[in-house]
Amino acid sequence: MKLLYPVVKDYAVELFAYLCKQYNLNPLSDGVIISHSEGHKRGIASNHGDVEHLWGKYGLTMAQFRQDIKSAMGSAGVGAAQGAAAPVYGKTVKKGSTVTFTGGAVYKSSTAAQAAVTRNVTSTCEVTAVNEKGAHPYHCISKDRKGVYGWVDREAVRAD
């Protein structure tokens, strides 16, 4: 089992990343990706411990699994073979564009290594600057007072 575990976990991360991209879901948002035991606590799943009883042996938690999925969503290769839609759905995002921020990290600069804050909200934003060479190419400001103010990842933006 130990030799198979990393392979199975990696396939699960890739599958969930693909599905989250396909359906514009943020894996870090409450209730998007849950285990059986988390579902049971919510009253929507049977009472057994999948997957925590297995993953705990390898030091993995559902929180880390969700984070791995979010990270994989930023990888160019995830879903590429299956033809996953680009987060901006072929529309050009430029200064002045109105976009939907779908949740995630917000950075102080387009090249920052660490997020200043994480906003797990969906927000209508105006793009106030674009740096296509930056790791976080769009500077967004919430138009609906949901607290997005800063540079965001391409994967966190959907063109309206």
Secondary structure, DSSP 8 states (H G I E B T S, - for coil): -TTTHHHHHHHHHHHHHHHHHHTT--TTSTTTS--HHHHHHTTSS-S--TTHHHHGGGT--HHHHHHHHHHHHTSTTTTTTTT---TTTT----TT-EEEE-SEEEESSTT-SS-SEEE-S-EEEEEEEE-TTSSS-EEEEESSSS--EEEE-GGGEEE-
